[in-house]
């Protein structure tokens, strides 16, 4: 540092001693340039802060979105489960597997067998009666 302490001032931003004599000689334009630099810095800082805020907002939105997505999915899965249960309980196909196996000897054509297997009753196929 210089001998004369009064030629130094504490730079408020960086908390370090700045030689004011040198600054006194520095022309206005460079000072303006320096300020512009600082302005850029503050803008960057602002931008960073804004980004952080928007990220938080996004996270909240994302949480909500996941819930909005998950609930219908959950409902769909549960309803599918109950549909499966109901189909187990109510005899949708009148012909059971045993019936179709018993019929296999009687009806040799695959199409007839398929129609029995997919819910047609054996009575529908019986030709002799």
MOPAC internal coordinates of N, CA, C and O (Angstrom, degrees):
PM7 1SCF
backbone

  N    0.0000 0     0.00 0     0.00 0    0    0    0
  C    1.4654 1     0.00 0     0.00 0    1    0    0
  C    1.5233 1   110.33 1     0.00 0    2    1    0
  O    1.2310 1   121.45 1   -21.59 1    3    2    1
  N    1.3274 1   114.82 1   158.41 1    3    2    1
  C    1.4686 1   119.47 1  -178.93 1    5    3    2
  C    1.5200 1   111.44 1   -74.24 1    6    5    3
  O    1.2310 1   121.51 1   -10.50 1    7    6    5
  N    1.3303 1   114.72 1   169.50 1    7    6    5
  C    1.4648 1   119.40 1  -178.52 1    9    7    6
  C    1.5223 1   110.16 1   -70.73 1   10    9    7
  O    1.2310 1   120.57 1   143.52 1   11   10    9
  N    1.3323 1   116.51 1   -36.48 1   11   10    9
  C    1.4514 1   119.45 1  -176.97 1   13   11   10
  C    1.5321 1   108.52 1   -93.16 1   14   13   11
  O    1.2310 1   121.01 1   -69.69 1   15   14   13
  N    1.3316 1   115.68 1   110.31 1   15   14   13
  C    1.4608 1   120.57 1  -175.55 1   17   15   14
  C    1.5263 1   111.03 1   -65.34 1   18   17   15
  O    1.2310 1   120.30 1   154.89 1   19   18   17
  N    1.3537 1   117.04 1   -25.11 1   19   18   17
  C    1.4632 1   119.36 1  -175.32 1   21   19   18
  C    1.5110 1   112.54 1   -73.69 1   22   21   19
  O    1.2310 1   120.35 1   167.57 1   23   22   21
  N    1.3319 1   116.94 1   -12.43 1   23   22   21
  C    1.4601 1   118.01 1   176.92 1   25   23   22
  C    1.5322 1   110.23 1   -82.76 1   26   25   23
  O    1.2310 1   120.66 1   179.67 1   27   26   25
  N    1.3290 1   116.34 1    -0.33 1   27   26   25
  C    1.4591 1   119.81 1   179.54 1   29   27   26
  C    1.5173 1   109.41 1  -114.02 1   30   29   27
  O    1.2310 1   120.95 1   -38.98 1   31   30   29
  N    1.2977 1   115.80 1   141.02 1   31   30   29
  C    1.4606 1   120.08 1   175.44 1   33   31   30
  C    1.5196 1   107.59 1  -130.38 1   34   33   31
  O    1.2310 1   121.00 1   -28.96 1   35   34   33
  N    1.3101 1   115.70 1   151.04 1   35   34   33
  C    1.4573 1   119.04 1   179.90 1   37   35   34
  C    1.5310 1   108.35 1   -81.86 1   38   37   35
  O    1.2310 1   121.38 1   -59.43 1   39   38   37
  N    1.3086 1   114.96 1   120.57 1   39   38   37
  C    1.4635 1   118.71 1   177.07 1   41   39   38
  C    1.5257 1   107.26 1   -70.25 1   42   41   39
  O    1.2310 1   120.99 1   -58.27 1   43   42   41
  N    1.3198 1   115.71 1   121.73 1   43   42   41
  C    1.4689 1   118.97 1  -172.74 1   45   43   42
  C    1.5260 1   111.85 1   -66.20 1   46   45   43
  O    1.2310 1   120.64 1   146.15 1   47   46   45
  N    1.3411 1   116.38 1   -33.85 1   47   46   45
  C    1.4607 1   118.25 1  -175.38 1   49   47   46
  C    1.5197 1   111.83 1   -73.28 1   50   49   47
  O    1.2310 1   120.12 1   132.70 1   51   50   49
  N    1.3265 1   117.37 1   -47.30 1   51   50   49
  C    1.4580 1   119.15 1  -172.83 1   53   51   50
  C    1.5253 1   112.46 1  -102.18 1   54   53   51
  O    1.2310 1   120.03 1   178.45 1   55   54   53
  N    1.3247 1   117.55 1    -1.55 1   55   54   53
  C    1.4723 1   122.60 1   178.88 1   57   55   54
  C    1.5324 1   112.02 1    55.02 1   58   57   55
  O    1.2310 1   120.66 1  -139.74 1   59   58   57
  N    1.3380 1   116.34 1    40.26 1   59   58   57
  C    1.4623 1   117.02 1   173.56 1   61   59   58
  C    1.5247 1   109.00 1  -132.18 1   62   61   59
  O    1.2310 1   121.70 1   -24.88 1   63   62   61
  N    1.3137 1   114.35 1   155.12 1   63   62   61
  C    1.4627 1   120.02 1  -175.88 1   65   63   62
  C    1.5205 1   109.83 1   -67.80 1   66   65   63
  O    1.2310 1   120.73 1   -44.79 1   67   66   65
  N    1.3245 1   116.20 1   135.21 1   67   66   65
  C    1.4593 1   121.79 1  -179.13 1   69   67   66
  C    1.5181 1   107.67 1  -121.45 1   70   69   67
  O    1.2310 1   121.06 1   -48.44 1   71   70   69
  N    1.3128 1   115.59 1   131.56 1   71   70   69
  C    1.4635 1   120.16 1   179.71 1   73   71   70
  C    1.5212 1   108.24 1   -72.30 1   74   73   71
  O    1.2310 1   120.63 1   -71.02 1   75   74   73
  N    1.3403 1   116.40 1   108.98 1   75   74   73
  C    1.4604 1   120.08 1  -176.13 1   77   75   74
  C    1.5141 1   111.34 1   -72.22 1   78   77   75
  O    1.2310 1   119.66 1   152.95 1   79   78   77
  N    1.3410 1   118.25 1   -27.05 1   79   78   77
  C    1.4656 1   119.81 1  -179.95 1   81   79   78
  C    1.5196 1   109.45 1   -60.88 1   82   81   79
  O    1.2310 1   121.82 1   133.56 1   83   82   81
  N    1.3215 1   114.12 1   -46.44 1   83   82   81
  C    1.4542 1   118.36 1  -179.92 1   85   83   82
  C    1.5323 1   109.71 1   -62.10 1   86   85   83
  O    1.2310 1   120.88 1   136.91 1   87   86   85
  N    1.3150 1   115.93 1   -43.09 1   87   86   85
  C    1.4603 1   120.25 1  -179.62 1   89   87   86
  C    1.5200 1   111.34 1   -65.07 1   90   89   87
  O    1.2310 1   121.59 1   146.26 1   91   90   89
  N    1.3232 1   114.57 1   -33.74 1   91   90   89
  C    1.4657 1   118.37 1  -179.93 1   93   91   90
  C    1.5106 1   110.28 1   -62.22 1   94   93   91
  O    1.2310 1   121.55 1   141.68 1   95   94   93
  N    1.3365 1   114.64 1   -38.32 1   95   94   93
  C    1.4519 1   118.97 1  -178.62 1   97   95   94
  C    1.5326 1   111.56 1   -75.79 1   98   97   95
  O    1.2310 1   120.57 1   153.06 1   99   98   97
  N    1.3133 1   116.51 1   -26.94 1   99   98   97
  C    1.4705 1   120.26 1  -176.34 1  101   99   98
  C    1.5124 1   109.24 1   -63.07 1  102  101   99
  O    1.2310 1   120.52 1   -45.06 1  103  102  101
  N    1.3261 1   116.60 1   134.94 1  103  102  101
  C    1.4608 1   119.46 1  -175.52 1  105  103  102
  C    1.5328 1   111.16 1   -75.25 1  106  105  103
  O    1.2310 1   122.04 1   -13.54 1  107  106  105
  N    1.3119 1   113.69 1   166.46 1  107  106  105
  C    1.4637 1   120.72 1  -172.32 1  109  107  106
  C    1.5275 1   111.24 1   -64.01 1  110  109  107
  O    1.2310 1   121.20 1   144.71 1  111  110  109
  N    1.3279 1   115.31 1   -35.29 1  111  110  109
  C    1.4601 1   118.92 1  -174.00 1  113  111  110
  C    1.5286 1   111.75 1   -63.28 1  114  113  111
  O    1.2310 1   121.18 1   135.11 1  115  114  113
  N    1.3395 1   115.35 1   -44.89 1  115  114  113
  C    1.4642 1   118.47 1  -178.92 1  117  115  114
  C    1.5330 1   109.56 1   -65.20 1  118  117  115
  O    1.2310 1   121.59 1   143.87 1  119  118  117
  N    1.3520 1   114.57 1   -36.13 1  119  118  117
  C    1.4725 1   118.78 1   177.07 1  121  119  118
  C    1.5359 1   109.77 1   -60.34 1  122  121  119
  O    1.2310 1   121.87 1   137.30 1  123  122  121
  N    1.3326 1   114.03 1   -42.70 1  123  122  121
  C    1.4565 1   119.08 1   179.26 1  125  123  122
  C    1.5310 1   109.96 1   -62.77 1  126  125  123
  O    1.2310 1   121.69 1   138.58 1  127  126  125
  N    1.3470 1   114.37 1   -41.42 1  127  126  125
  C    1.4610 1   119.18 1   178.79 1  129  127  126
  C    1.5303 1   110.21 1   -60.02 1  130  129  127
  O    1.2310 1   121.80 1   136.24 1  131  130  129
  N    1.3468 1   114.15 1   -43.76 1  131  130  129
  C    1.4618 1   119.55 1  -179.48 1  133  131  130
  C    1.5282 1   109.91 1   -60.27 1  134  133  131
  O    1.2310 1   121.81 1   134.86 1  135  134  133
  N    1.3271 1   114.13 1   -45.14 1  135  134  133
  C    1.4626 1   119.41 1   179.65 1  137  135  134
  C    1.5247 1   110.43 1   -61.33 1  138  137  135
  O    1.2310 1   121.45 1   140.43 1  139  138  137
  N    1.3337 1   114.83 1   -39.57 1  139  138  137
  C    1.4613 1   119.07 1   178.68 1  141  139  138
  C    1.5243 1   109.59 1   -60.21 1  142  141  139
  O    1.2310 1   121.46 1   138.78 1  143  142  141
  N    1.3445 1   114.82 1   -41.22 1  143  142  141
  C    1.4662 1   119.49 1   177.52 1  145  143  142
  C    1.5135 1   110.74 1   -58.91 1  146  145  143
  O    1.2310 1   121.75 1   133.65 1  147  146  145
  N    1.3456 1   114.26 1   -46.35 1  147  146  145
  C    1.4623 1   118.71 1  -179.26 1  149  147  146
  C    1.5183 1   110.24 1   -63.35 1  150  149  147
  O    1.2310 1   121.80 1   141.84 1  151  150  149
  N    1.3355 1   114.15 1   -38.16 1  151  150  149
  C    1.4621 1   119.19 1   179.59 1  153  151  150
  C    1.5360 1   109.12 1   -59.20 1  154  153  151
  O    1.2310 1   121.73 1   134.94 1  155  154  153
  N    1.3371 1   114.29 1   -45.06 1  155  154  153
  C    1.4596 1   118.93 1   177.85 1  157  155  154
  C    1.5192 1   110.69 1   -57.24 1  158  157  155
  O    1.2310 1   121.76 1   137.62 1  159  158  157
  N    1.3500 1   114.23 1   -42.38 1  159  158  157
  C    1.4662 1   119.02 1  -179.12 1  161  159  158
  C    1.5241 1   110.46 1   -60.88 1  162  161  159
  O    1.2310 1   121.51 1   132.07 1  163  162  161
  N    1.3483 1   114.71 1   -47.93 1  163  162  161
  C    1.4692 1   118.05 1  -178.28 1  165  163  162
  C    1.5299 1   109.64 1   -63.07 1  166  165  163
  O    1.2310 1   120.99 1   140.99 1  167  166  165
  N    1.3419 1   115.71 1   -39.01 1  167  166  165
  C    1.4670 1   118.46 1   178.34 1  169  167  166
  C    1.5202 1   110.67 1   -60.80 1  170  169  167
  O    1.2310 1   121.94 1   136.80 1  171  170  169
  N    1.3449 1   113.89 1   -43.20 1  171  170  169
  C    1.4656 1   118.20 1   179.03 1  173  171  170
  C    1.5208 1   110.34 1   -60.49 1  174  173  171
  O    1.2310 1   121.63 1   136.10 1  175  174  173
  N    1.3556 1   114.48 1   -43.90 1  175  174  173
  C    1.4650 1   119.55 1  -179.09 1  177  175  174
  C    1.5292 1   109.71 1   -60.66 1  178  177  175
  O    1.2310 1   121.97 1   134.03 1  179  178  177
  N    1.3463 1   113.83 1   -45.97 1  179  178  177
  C    1.4736 1   119.76 1   178.32 1  181  179  178
  C    1.5260 1   109.95 1   -57.38 1  182  181  179
  O    1.2310 1   121.64 1   133.31 1  183  182  181
  N    1.3363 1   114.47 1   -46.69 1  183  182  181
  C    1.4616 1   120.01 1  -177.51 1  185  183  182
  C    1.5268 1   110.14 1   -60.10 1  186  185  183
  O    1.2310 1   121.57 1   136.50 1  187  186  185
  N    1.3562 1   114.60 1   -43.50 1  187  186  185
  C    1.4641 1   119.52 1  -179.66 1  189  187  186
  C    1.5233 1   110.37 1   -60.84 1  190  189  187
  O    1.2310 1   121.58 1   136.09 1  191  190  189
  N    1.3509 1   114.59 1   -43.91 1  191  190  189
  C    1.4632 1   119.27 1  -179.02 1  193  191  190
  C    1.5319 1   110.04 1   -64.03 1  194  193  191
  O    1.2310 1   121.65 1   137.14 1  195  194  193
  N    1.3446 1   114.44 1   -42.86 1  195  194  193
  C    1.4569 1   118.76 1  -179.83 1  197  195  194
  C    1.5308 1   110.28 1   -62.88 1  198  197  195
  O    1.2310 1   121.44 1   139.14 1  199  198  197
  N    1.3580 1   114.85 1   -40.86 1  199  198  197
  C    1.4595 1   119.29 1   178.35 1  201  199  198
  C    1.5244 1   110.04 1   -59.09 1  202  201  199
  O    1.2310 1   120.92 1   134.63 1  203  202  201
  N    1.3396 1   115.85 1   -45.37 1  203  202  201
  C    1.4611 1   120.55 1  -179.48 1  205  203  202
  C    1.5221 1   109.92 1   -59.08 1  206  205  203
  O    1.2310 1   121.14 1   134.25 1  207  206  205
  N    1.3470 1   115.42 1   -45.75 1  207  206  205
  C    1.4690 1   119.82 1   179.66 1  209  207  206
  C    1.5234 1   110.35 1   -59.39 1  210  209  207
  O    1.2310 1   121.35 1   131.55 1  211  210  209
  N    1.3430 1   115.02 1   -48.45 1  211  210  209
  C    1.4665 1   118.76 1  -176.49 1  213  211  210
  C    1.5269 1   109.52 1   -64.94 1  214  213  211
  O    1.2310 1   120.65 1   146.49 1  215  214  213
  N    1.3521 1   116.35 1   -33.51 1  215  214  213
  C    1.4616 1   119.08 1   177.61 1  217  215  214
  C    1.5141 1   110.50 1   -62.41 1  218  217  215
  O    1.2310 1   121.21 1   136.11 1  219  218  217
  N    1.3409 1   115.28 1   -43.89 1  219  218  217
  C    1.4649 1   119.05 1   178.79 1  221  219  218
  C    1.5191 1   109.64 1   -60.27 1  222  221  219
  O    1.2310 1   121.51 1   135.11 1  223  222  221
  N    1.3323 1   114.71 1   -44.89 1  223  222  221
  C    1.4671 1   119.74 1   179.82 1  225  223  222
  C    1.5238 1   109.26 1   -60.03 1  226  225  223
  O    1.2310 1   121.17 1   134.20 1  227  226  225
  N    1.3501 1   115.37 1   -45.80 1  227  226  225
  C    1.4597 1   120.82 1  -179.81 1  229  227  226
  C    1.5203 1   110.28 1   -58.02 1  230  229  227
  O    1.2310 1   120.98 1   136.22 1  231  230  229
  N    1.3620 1   115.74 1   -43.78 1  231  230  229
  C    1.4595 1   119.54 1  -178.87 1  233  231  230
  C    1.5170 1   110.01 1   -60.03 1  234  233  231
  O    1.2310 1   120.95 1   134.89 1  235  234  233
  N    1.3328 1   115.78 1   -45.11 1  235  234  233
  C    1.4611 1   120.06 1   178.42 1  237  235  234
  C    1.5083 1   110.86 1   -59.24 1  238  237  235
  O    1.2310 1   121.43 1   135.31 1  239  238  237
  N    1.3407 1   114.86 1   -44.69 1  239  238  237
  C    1.4586 1   120.76 1  -179.66 1  241  239  238
  C    1.5289 1   109.19 1   -62.73 1  242  241  239
  O    1.2310 1   121.52 1   138.32 1  243  242  241
  N    1.3433 1   114.69 1   -41.68 1  243  242  241
  C    1.4551 1   119.68 1  -178.29 1  245  243  242
  C    1.5300 1   109.63 1   -62.17 1  246  245  243
  O    1.2310 1   120.90 1   135.59 1  247  246  245
  N    1.3446 1   115.88 1   -44.41 1  247  246  245
  C    1.4686 1   120.02 1   177.84 1  249  247  246
  C    1.5194 1   109.27 1   -54.92 1  250  249  247
  O    1.2310 1   121.46 1   129.09 1  251  250  249
  N    1.3438 1   114.81 1   -50.91 1  251  250  249
  C    1.4542 1   119.36 1  -176.81 1  253  251  250
  C    1.5312 1   110.11 1   -61.61 1  254  253  251
  O    1.2310 1   121.19 1   139.30 1  255  254  253
  N    1.3425 1   115.33 1   -40.70 1  255  254  253
  C    1.4560 1   119.53 1  -179.02 1  257  255  254
  C    1.5254 1   109.74 1   -61.65 1  258  257  255
  O    1.2310 1   120.53 1   136.72 1  259  258  257
  N    1.3483 1   116.59 1   -43.28 1  259  258  257
  C    1.4618 1   119.13 1  -179.28 1  261  259  258
  C    1.5184 1   109.40 1   -60.53 1  262  261  259
  O    1.2310 1   120.67 1   138.17 1  263  262  261
  N    1.3269 1   116.32 1   -41.83 1  263  262  261
  C    1.4657 1   118.00 1   178.74 1  265  263  262
  C    1.5132 1   110.34 1   -61.96 1  266  265  263
  O    1.2310 1   121.11 1   136.59 1  267  266  265
  N    1.3418 1   115.49 1   -43.41 1  267  266  265
  C    1.4612 1   119.22 1  -179.88 1  269  267  266
  C    1.5186 1   111.02 1   -61.00 1  270  269  267
  O    1.2310 1   121.05 1   147.36 1  271  270  269
  N    1.3374 1   115.60 1   -32.64 1  271  270  269
  C    1.4563 1   118.90 1   179.68 1  273  271  270
  C    1.5251 1   110.82 1   -78.24 1  274  273  271
  O    1.2310 1   120.61 1   140.36 1  275  274  273
  N    1.3361 1   116.45 1   -39.64 1  275  274  273
  C    1.4616 1   120.89 1  -170.08 1  277  275  274
  C    1.5216 1   111.82 1   -72.10 1  278  277  275
  O    1.2310 1   120.24 1   140.01 1  279  278  277
  N    1.3375 1   117.14 1   -39.99 1  279  278  277
  C    1.4659 1   119.84 1  -173.58 1  281  279  278
  C    1.5316 1   112.02 1   -60.23 1  282  281  279
  O    1.2310 1   119.00 1   129.77 1  283  282  281
  N    1.3516 1   119.51 1   -50.23 1  283  282  281
  C    1.4626 1   118.42 1   177.76 1  285  283  282
  C    1.5255 1   112.45 1   -61.61 1  286  285  283
  O    1.2310 1   120.93 1   144.53 1  287  286  285
  N    1.3352 1   115.83 1   -35.47 1  287  286  285
  C    1.4618 1   120.02 1   178.59 1  289  287  286
  C    1.5255 1   109.45 1   -61.27 1  290  289  287
  O    1.2310 1   121.29 1   133.20 1  291  290  289
  N    1.3321 1   115.14 1   -46.80 1  291  290  289
  C    1.4572 1   121.64 1   179.99 1  293  291  290
  C    1.5268 1   109.73 1   -59.57 1  294  293  291
  O    1.2310 1   120.93 1   134.19 1  295  294  293
  N    1.3271 1   115.82 1   -45.81 1  295  294  293
  C    1.4697 1   120.81 1   179.56 1  297  295  294
  C    1.5251 1   109.80 1   -60.44 1  298  297  295
  O    1.2310 1   120.86 1   136.05 1  299  298  297
  N    1.3339 1   115.96 1   -43.95 1  299  298  297
  C    1.4649 1   120.46 1  -178.84 1  301  299  298
  C    1.5248 1   110.54 1   -61.29 1  302  301  299
  O    1.2310 1   120.96 1   135.08 1  303  302  301
  N    1.3440 1   115.76 1   -44.92 1  303  302  301
  C    1.4686 1   120.12 1  -178.05 1  305  303  302
  C    1.5220 1   110.10 1   -62.99 1  306  305  303
  O    1.2310 1   120.80 1   134.13 1  307  306  305
  N    1.3369 1   116.08 1   -45.87 1  307  306  305
  C    1.4662 1   120.27 1  -178.91 1  309  307  306
  C    1.5231 1   110.45 1   -62.77 1  310  309  307
  O    1.2310 1   120.96 1   136.26 1  311  310  309
  N    1.3467 1   115.78 1   -43.74 1  311  310  309
  C    1.4668 1   118.77 1  -179.12 1  313  311  310
  C    1.5302 1   110.27 1   -64.46 1  314  313  311
  O    1.2310 1   120.53 1   142.39 1  315  314  313
  N    1.3511 1   116.59 1   -37.61 1  315  314  313
  C    1.4610 1   119.60 1   176.93 1  317  315  314
  C    1.5236 1   110.46 1   -61.56 1  318  317  315
  O    1.2310 1   121.45 1   136.85 1  319  318  317
  N    1.3451 1   114.84 1   -43.15 1  319  318  317
  C    1.4624 1   120.59 1   179.91 1  321  319  318
  C    1.5269 1   110.17 1   -60.11 1  322  321  319
  O    1.2310 1   121.00 1   134.61 1  323  322  321
  N    1.3243 1   115.69 1   -45.39 1  323  322  321
  C    1.4617 1   119.30 1  -179.24 1  325  323  322
  C    1.5270 1   111.28 1   -68.29 1  326  325  323
  O    1.2310 1   120.41 1   145.10 1  327  326  325
  N    1.3352 1   116.82 1   -34.90 1  327  326  325
  C    1.4672 1   120.01 1   175.28 1  329  327  326
  C    1.5233 1   110.36 1   -61.06 1  330  329  327
  O    1.2310 1   121.23 1   136.30 1  331  330  329
  N    1.3297 1   115.26 1   -43.70 1  331  330  329
  C    1.4617 1   119.94 1   179.50 1  333  331  330
  C    1.5270 1   109.94 1   -61.81 1  334  333  331
  O    1.2310 1   120.73 1   135.23 1  335  334  333
  N    1.3219 1   116.20 1   -44.77 1  335  334  333
  C    1.4709 1   120.52 1   177.97 1  337  335  334
  C    1.5235 1   110.20 1   -58.52 1  338  337  335
  O    1.2310 1   121.11 1   132.82 1  339  338  337
  N    1.3256 1   115.49 1   -47.18 1  339  338  337
  C    1.4601 1   120.33 1  -177.51 1  341  339  338
  C    1.5236 1   110.42 1   -61.85 1  342  341  339
  O    1.2310 1   120.69 1   138.72 1  343  342  341
  N    1.3368 1   116.29 1   -41.28 1  343  342  341
  C    1.4640 1   119.25 1  -178.95 1  345  343  342
  C    1.5298 1   109.64 1   -67.08 1  346  345  343
  O    1.2310 1   120.55 1   148.36 1  347  346  345
  N    1.3418 1   116.55 1   -31.64 1  347  346  345
  C    1.4637 1   119.69 1   175.12 1  349  347  346
  C    1.5227 1   110.04 1   -65.56 1  350  349  347
  O    1.2310 1   121.17 1   137.80 1  351  350  349
  N    1.3347 1   115.38 1   -42.20 1  351  350  349
  C    1.4641 1   119.92 1  -174.35 1  353  351  350
  C    1.5244 1   111.94 1   -74.23 1  354  353  351
  O    1.2310 1   120.29 1   131.08 1  355  354  353
  N    1.3231 1   117.05 1   -48.92 1  355  354  353
  C    1.4681 1   118.16 1  -176.32 1  357  355  354
  C    1.5278 1   109.44 1   -85.31 1  358  357  355
  O    1.2310 1   119.79 1   -47.88 1  359  358  357
  N    1.3044 1   118.01 1   132.12 1  359  358  357
  C    1.4663 1   120.11 1  -179.32 1  361  359  358
  C    1.5201 1   110.30 1   -74.81 1  362  361  359
  O    1.2310 1   120.90 1   -90.18 1  363  362  361
  N    1.3296 1   115.88 1    89.82 1  363  362  361
  C    1.4595 1   119.90 1  -178.86 1  365  363  362
  C    1.5269 1   109.99 1   -70.48 1  366  365  363
  O    1.2310 1   121.19 1   134.32 1  367  366  365
  N    1.3505 1   115.33 1   -45.68 1  367  366  365
  C    1.4666 1   119.14 1   178.64 1  369  367  366
  C    1.5227 1   107.47 1   -96.75 1  370  369  367
  O    1.2310 1   120.94 1   -53.32 1  371  370  369
  N    1.3024 1   115.82 1   126.68 1  371  370  369
  C    1.4654 1   118.81 1  -179.54 1  373  371  370
  C    1.5233 1   110.77 1   -77.16 1  374  373  371
  O    1.2310 1   120.55 1   151.39 1  375  374  373
  N    1.3260 1   116.56 1   -28.61 1  375  374  373
  C    1.4574 1   119.58 1   178.46 1  377  375  374
  C    1.5213 1   109.03 1   -89.32 1  378  377  375
  O    1.2310 1   120.33 1   -60.58 1  379  378  377
  N    1.3254 1   116.96 1   119.42 1  379  378  377
  C    1.4607 1   120.64 1   177.24 1  381  379  378
  C    1.5204 1   108.50 1   -83.89 1  382  381  379
  O    1.2310 1   121.24 1    -2.33 1  383  382  381
  N    1.3235 1   115.23 1   177.67 1  383  382  381
  C    1.4565 1   120.00 1  -179.73 1  385  383  382
  C    1.5277 1   110.07 1   -63.03 1  386  385  383
  O    1.2310 1   120.94 1   139.75 1  387  386  385
  N    1.3261 1   115.80 1   -40.25 1  387  386  385
  C    1.4688 1   119.81 1   179.91 1  389  387  386
  C    1.5228 1   110.68 1   -59.64 1  390  389  387
  O    1.2310 1   120.96 1   138.56 1  391  390  389
  N    1.3478 1   115.78 1   -41.44 1  391  390  389
  C    1.4667 1   119.96 1   178.82 1  393  391  390
  C    1.5187 1   110.58 1   -60.86 1  394  393  391
  O    1.2310 1   120.97 1   134.90 1  395  394  393
  N    1.3357 1   115.74 1   -45.10 1  395  394  393
  C    1.4633 1   118.72 1  -176.50 1  397  395  394
  C    1.5214 1   110.37 1   -67.17 1  398  397  395
  O    1.2310 1   120.50 1   145.49 1  399  398  397
  N    1.3572 1   116.65 1   -34.51 1  399  398  397
  C    1.4671 1   119.43 1   177.24 1  401  399  398
  C    1.5274 1   109.64 1   -66.63 1  402  401  399
  O    1.2310 1   120.79 1   138.13 1  403  402  401
  N    1.3272 1   116.10 1   -41.87 1  403  402  401
  C    1.4680 1   120.30 1   178.62 1  405  403  402
  C    1.5236 1   110.23 1   -63.10 1  406  405  403
  O    1.2310 1   121.14 1   144.02 1  407  406  405
  N    1.3205 1   115.43 1   -35.98 1  407  406  405
  C    1.4593 1   120.06 1  -179.10 1  409  407  406
  C    1.5270 1   112.46 1   -74.71 1  410  409  407
  O    1.2310 1   120.78 1   160.23 1  411  410  409
  N    1.3467 1   116.11 1   -19.77 1  411  410  409
  C    1.4588 1   119.43 1  -174.52 1  413  411  410
  C    1.5234 1   110.38 1   -57.21 1  414  413  411
  O    1.2310 1   120.59 1   142.25 1  415  414  413
  N    1.3278 1   116.47 1   -37.75 1  415  414  413
  C    1.4637 1   119.64 1   177.95 1  417  415  414
  C    1.5176 1   111.06 1   -68.50 1  418  417  415
  O    1.2310 1   120.55 1   143.98 1  419  418  417
  N    1.3318 1   116.55 1   -36.02 1  419  418  417
  C    1.4582 1   120.21 1  -172.98 1  421  419  418
  C    1.5353 1   111.79 1   -76.66 1  422  421  419
  O    1.2310 1   120.94 1   136.50 1  423  422  421
  N    1.3672 1   115.81 1   -43.50 1  423  422  421
  C    1.4695 1   118.69 1  -176.85 1  425  423  422
  C    1.5186 1   109.22 1  -112.65 1  426  425  423
  O    1.2310 1   121.08 1   -64.43 1  427  426  425
  N    1.3151 1   115.53 1   115.57 1  427  426  425
  C    1.4586 1   118.47 1  -175.40 1  429  427  426
  C    1.5284 1   112.55 1   -86.75 1  430  429  427
  O    1.2310 1   119.86 1   159.78 1  431  430  429
  N    1.3119 1   117.88 1   -20.22 1  431  430  429
  C    1.4632 1   119.30 1  -176.92 1  433  431  430
  C    1.5208 1   110.48 1   -77.74 1  434  433  431
  O    1.2310 1   121.09 1   -47.98 1  435  434  433
  N    1.3433 1   115.52 1   132.02 1  435  434  433
  C    1.4633 1   120.25 1  -176.09 1  437  435  434
  C    1.5210 1   112.10 1   -61.87 1  438  437  435
  O    1.2310 1   120.69 1   142.01 1  439  438  437
  N    1.3154 1   116.28 1   -37.99 1  439  438  437
  C    1.4631 1   119.40 1  -176.34 1  441  439  438
  C    1.5234 1   109.87 1   -60.83 1  442  441  439
  O    1.2310 1   120.72 1   138.92 1  443  442  441
  N    1.3264 1   116.24 1   -41.08 1  443  442  441
  C    1.4591 1   119.50 1   178.57 1  445  443  442
  C    1.5191 1   110.31 1   -63.45 1  446  445  443
  O    1.2310 1   121.17 1   135.59 1  447  446  445
  N    1.3402 1   115.37 1   -44.41 1  447  446  445
  C    1.4656 1   119.83 1   179.39 1  449  447  446
  C    1.5230 1   110.19 1   -59.68 1  450  449  447
  O    1.2310 1   121.23 1   135.26 1  451  450  449
  N    1.3383 1   115.26 1   -44.74 1  451  450  449
  C    1.4628 1   118.96 1  -178.82 1  453  451  450
  C    1.5149 1   110.58 1   -60.82 1  454  453  451
  O    1.2310 1   120.85 1   137.61 1  455  454  453
  N    1.3249 1   115.98 1   -42.39 1  455  454  453
  C    1.4580 1   117.99 1  -178.18 1  457  455  454
  C    1.5242 1   109.85 1   -64.99 1  458  457  455
  O    1.2310 1   120.21 1   148.70 1  459  458  457
  N    1.3187 1   117.21 1   -31.30 1  459  458  457
  C    1.4649 1   119.69 1   175.53 1  461  459  458
  C    1.5188 1   109.62 1   -70.21 1  462  461  459
  O    1.2310 1   121.05 1   133.74 1  463  462  461
  N    1.3442 1   115.60 1   -46.26 1  463  462  461
  C    1.4611 1   119.91 1  -175.82 1  465  463  462
  C    1.5208 1   110.79 1   -63.43 1  466  465  463
  O    1.2310 1   120.42 1   144.65 1  467  466  465
  N    1.3447 1   116.80 1   -35.35 1  467  466  465
  C    1.4639 1   118.77 1  -177.80 1  469  467  466
  C    1.5142 1   111.68 1   -94.09 1  470  469  467
  O    1.2310 1   120.51 1  -133.93 1  471  470  469
  N    1.3171 1   116.63 1    46.07 1  471  470  469
  C    1.4556 1   119.68 1   164.89 1  473  471  470
  C    1.5031 1   116.00 1    95.42 1  474  473  471
  O    1.2310 1   119.50 1   174.53 1  475  474  473
  N    1.3187 1   118.56 1    -5.47 1  475  474  473
  C    1.4579 1   118.33 1   175.05 1  477  475  474
  C    1.5214 1   109.10 1   -75.37 1  478  477  475
  O    1.2310 1   119.77 1   -32.45 1  479  478  477
  N    1.2900 1   118.05 1   147.55 1  479  478  477
  C    1.4619 1   117.33 1   179.87 1  481  479  478
  C    1.5263 1   108.89 1   -86.06 1  482  481  479
  O    1.2310 1   120.17 1   -26.16 1  483  482  481
  N    1.3218 1   117.28 1   153.84 1  483  482  481
  C    1.4713 1   120.13 1   179.20 1  485  483  482
  C    1.5243 1   111.32 1   -59.84 1  486  485  483
  O    1.2310 1   120.45 1   151.68 1  487  486  485
  N    1.3301 1   116.74 1   -28.32 1  487  486  485
  C    1.4662 1   120.22 1  -178.80 1  489  487  486
  C    1.5240 1   111.00 1   -65.06 1  490  489  487
  O    1.2310 1   120.62 1   148.54 1  491  490  489
  N    1.3495 1   116.42 1   -31.46 1  491  490  489
  C    1.4619 1   119.43 1   179.73 1  493  491  490
  C    1.5251 1   110.89 1   -63.65 1  494  493  491
  O    1.2310 1   121.19 1   148.66 1  495  494  493
  N    1.3504 1   115.33 1   -31.34 1  495  494  493
  C    1.4588 1   119.42 1  -173.87 1  497  495  494
  C    1.5253 1   112.85 1   -91.18 1  498  497  495
  O    1.2310 1   120.79 1   162.04 1  499  498  497
  N    1.3113 1   116.10 1   -17.96 1  499  498  497
  C    1.4677 1   118.15 1  -172.96 1  501  499  498
  C    1.5318 1   109.46 1   -63.92 1  502  501  499
  O    1.2310 1   121.51 1   -60.19 1  503  502  501
  N    1.3365 1   114.72 1   119.81 1  503  502  501
  C    1.4674 1   118.90 1  -173.34 1  505  503  502
  C    1.5307 1   111.78 1   -91.50 1  506  505  503
  O    1.2310 1   121.74 1   148.06 1  507  506  505
  N    1.3294 1   114.28 1   -31.94 1  507  506  505
  C    1.4770 1   116.81 1  -173.70 1  509  507  506
  C    1.5336 1   112.20 1   -69.21 1  510  509  507
  O    1.2310 1   120.33 1   150.08 1  511  510  509
  N    1.3453 1   116.98 1   -29.92 1  511  510  509
  C    1.4621 1   118.19 1  -177.68 1  513  511  510
  C    1.5145 1   111.92 1   -91.53 1  514  513  511
  O    1.2310 1   120.10 1   180.00 1  515  514  513

